[in-house]
């Protein structure tokens, strides 16, 4: 049986790229930066094109814990693969600092992936859409994340596909300061997979029509939120495990 990994620490990374450079980064990333990062101790969970921004690349990677994260990142970014290919990757980017450091919101809401099942380099992109909705709450308040866990997630499961993962802010400090992360955040990211955007919109409509979600959960989230939720509409690359 292929090994199934359940990372306890996850980075959600959003890169703003130079115009027209996304295809070059996707090709380089999927060829050079998947197995090599995993050899250093991390798991490359998913790589995506943003449907709403042709110059945005989104990806996630996971670690067993914060100590392994520090060791793995130091090994990779101080190693020969990044020394050889990192300058080409960086040349495609305008900004790579939009990073959320996350953890599973509950014991059973983390991503579960099997790297042994990943398609090889050059694989065709799957015909799927992954939606990532990021809910933002005031720092230090737990009511919003609790309502996501106890209200929104059950409603999503009632009305459509269960989320691939539900992730909340990792509060441990970023010990690998060479790579910045967003600080002072209190977010929950909900990842859900669909055949296409029509299915995503149908799920959203069914959620809005669900009596409990309509009358209690969604109004409660609106009251607790520090900002309107952000939804990323993402298409996986050919080598993405999350799809």
C-alpha positions, 0 to 999 in steps of 0.5 A, a space after each residue: 500500500 502506498 504511504 499516506 501522509 498527513 502533514 501537521 503543518 502546511 504552507 499556502 503560498 501565493 506567488 505573483 509572477 511577471 507577465 506571461 511567465 507562469 507556464 515557465 515556472 510550472 514546467 520548472 517546478 514540476 520537473 525540478 522542485 517536487 521530488 527534490 523538496 520531498 527528499 529534504 523532508 517535506 511533502 509537495 501537496 498541490 500546485 495550481 494555476 489561478 483561474 482569475 489571475 494569469 500571473 498567479 501561481 499557488 501551491 501548498 507544501 506540508 511538514 510533520 511538525 515545525 522542527 522538521 519544517 525548519 530542517 527541511 527548508 534549510 536543507 533544500 534552500 541551502 542545497 544544490 538543487 535550489 542553487 542551480 534552479 532557484 535563480 530561474 524560478 525567482 526570475 519569474 516572480 514579482 512577489 513570493 511572500 504571500 504565505 499563510 502558515 496553517 495546520 489542520 483545524 481538527 484531527 480529521 480535517 488535514 490533507 491526506 496524500 500519497 506521493 507514490 501516486 503522483 503522475 510523472 513530469 509532463 503529465 497532462 493537467 487533470 480536468 478539475 477545479 480546486 476552490 480555496 476559500 479563506 475566512 479571516 477573523 480578528 486575531 485572538 478570537 476563536 468563535 469564527 474558526 469554531 463556527 467553521 468547524 462545527 457549522 460550515 463544514 457539516 453544511 458543506 458535507 450536507 450540500 456537496 462534496 466534503 472538503 479536501 482539507 480545512 486548515 487554520 492558522 498555525 500560531 507557532 513562530 516562523 523559525 525559518 525567517 529567510 522565507 517570510 510568512 504573514 503574521 498576525 493572522 487568524 484564518 481558516 482555509 477550506 479546500 474543496 474539489 469540483 469537476 468544474 466551476 459550474 459544480 462549484 457554483 451549484 454547491 455554493 447555491 445549495 449551501 445558501 439554500 440549506 436552512 441551517 446554513 442560511 439562517 445561522 451559520 453564514 450570518 454568524 460567519 459574516 458577523 465574526 469575520 474581519 473581512 469578506 472571504 476570499 475564494 481562489 479558483 484553482 486548476 491543478 498542474 499535472 503533478 499536483 496531488 491535491 486535485 
